[in-house]
Amino acid sequence: MTDLTPLTLPAADAYHPWITRSSDEALDAARAGAAALKAAPPASALDALTAWNEVSVALSNTAARASLFSEVHPDAEVRAAAEQAALAARQLSSELGLDTELYAVFAGLDAEGLDADAARLLKHTLRSFRRSGVAAGEQVRARIKEIDDRLTVLGQTFARTIREGTRSITVTPGQLAGMPQDWIDAHPAADDGLVTITTDYPDSIPFRTFAHDADARRALHEASLTIGYPDNVPVLHELFALRAEYAALLGYANWADFDAEVKMIGSGEAIAAFIDKIADAAEGPARRDVAVLLDRLRADRPDAARVEASDVAYYAEVHRRERLDVDAQRVRTYFDAARVRAGLLEVTGRLFGLAYTPVQVPVWHPSVVAFDVARRDDGAPLGRIYLDLHPREGKFKHAAQFTLSNGVAGQQLPEGVLVCNFPTGLMEHSDVVTLFHEFGHLVHHLVGGAQQWVDFSGVATEWDFVEAPSQMLEEWAWDAGVLRTFARDAAGEPIPADLVDRMRSADDFGKGYIARTQMFYAALSYYLHLENPEDLPGRTAELQARYSMFDYLPGTCMPASFGHLTGYSSGYYTYMWSLVIAKDLFSAFDPDDLFDVDVATRYRDRILAQGGRKDAADLVEDFLGRPYSFDAYAAWLAS
């Protein structure tokens, strides 16, 4: 076995030169590798693919590390340097994708004799060249290069504005009525007697869930919907226009068709049909639960005509507490952040046969912790993970898994980073579910990282399947037996099983209107790319009226802070598409024995460990023994 060691990160004060130097070196190596391929094309297809794999490794390492540190490093200068490195990597990738001589090397290869993985890689490589525009004329290729470079800059600008655009409101101490005492203690009044509440998750989620003051909840909701507004509006207009032009130059009807070509769904029209299918299926359950919210709202405000979006989390919590006997403020006392983290590692270690060993290594912020990960049975190293779980100024605002290194068998271990914004004390159970979800990506990245070809490493499946394994792992955060292993109150008492059962039942409340909200987001990502409407807030209001159960809030522009418009572009439907598959995957597990070794091992080996070696539909069929189905999701939604 080749002795591989994880990447050595620099000391905290040495990131700026390291980012620049390591990126320059890797990109120089990629250029040299591509030049060598053109100067002396290998005689065999396997040798050519092996040489190209080295180029791809250098590019992916640079892009991954630059993307990560542009979002998480506490020093703004380092973030800026990382953005420049990411731009340079994207520019080189675009340049190579448009290189007709390089394309000719691969187009002339004979696939005879290649194994299934190598043949798949050659097919994907040729497809990537084609989608890069290599077959177009010289002037078109030059324009495509301009567009690609500009799109990278626009994406960085969009993300930076959101990352650095935290909003806040101020309230009097009396307006904190309903908030948990530990939250109040962590938010003392300033010299002017007012308390500041930010739009960051540890502030906004509890406040919108528990605060009695409707005006304050509405003010915070409005602040959340104006992050990036109006600054990001012209950025989005240019981004939509350039993507449409890019697709047209390559002969596609629109960007959605171009983007969907390499996904399970296949076409833009299929996206629109899927959005409407889910919206229609969710309408009945949505109307039923919104009526419950409205009835309870009218008990407090008899003249209320509708439920506003800023009322939803609060009155859903009231309903769960009063009618379903689930009090989220009691529930959160069982979820101390440190215990949750330890429990997560134990659960996933047991489920997937992993061992986590804490390591003291250089990190970019004192709150970040690192673990080496190995197989429990034989101690074989799988990679390293970093957990960056708490908010700070200038950091990525949501929750996601970032790549530090993609695994390549015999060459480099996979390394990943979990970037979240959870409180350091007590967590909402919804935060626990999110943590399990995002950690699912991290496990997928590591377990699927032992690939010969970097293009198939880790979560390199179709984007509308990527979320399915993580969504399925959420189920373990709802199981009473699982939660009792780490969910304990201050006295050390485990969370009662009957409370967990009621939590699960209560969680079903609202799934219809949540699905409709998700389809509103999916419709935004799809139709804004098709239309690039001049009046972005106006079109947002129209789509919200069509798909959401809750009205648009005048003066806001949610797309300006919708970070997925850069990464997922026109394909935000993927979250719901993946959920359909996740429900089907979970049907193979016995809910009375979630740690069944045979099922868990088969899932790990046939889904996660395969990375991108097969189409997602084939992976699912290999695991389930049949094609995936809509039935499990439909039954869940209707229940």
Secondary structure, DSSP 8 states (H G I E B T S, - for coil): -----------GGGHHHHHHHHHHHHHHHHHHHHHHHHHS--SSHHHHHHHHHHHHHHHHHHHHHHHHHHHH-S-HHHHHHHHHHHHHHHHHHHHHHT-HHHHHHHHT---TT--HHHHHHHHHHHHHHHHHTTTS-HHHHHHHHHHHHHHHHHHHHHHHHHHT---EEEE-GGGGTTS-HHHHHTS---TTS-EEEESSHHHHHHHHHH---HHHHHHHHHHHTTTTTTTHHHHHHHHHHHHHHHHHHTT-SSHHHHHHTTSSS-SHHHHHHHHHHHHHHHHHHHHHHHHHHHHHHHHH-TT--S--HHHHHHHHHHHHHHTS---HHHHGGG-BHHHHHHHHHHHHHHHHTEEEEEE----SSTT-EEEEEEETTT--EEEEEEEE-S--TTS--S-EEEEEE--BTTTB--EEEEE----SSB--HHHHHHHHHHHHHHHHHHHT---SSGGGSSS-S-TTTTHHHHHHHGGGGG-HHHHTTT-B-TTS-B--HHHHHHHHHHHHTTHHHHHHHHHHHHHHHHHHHHH--S-HHHHHHHHHHHH-SS---TT--GGGG-THHHHTTT-TTHHHHHHHHHHHHHTTSBTTBTT-HHHHHHHIIIIITTTTSS-HHHHHHHHHSS---SHHHHHHHH-
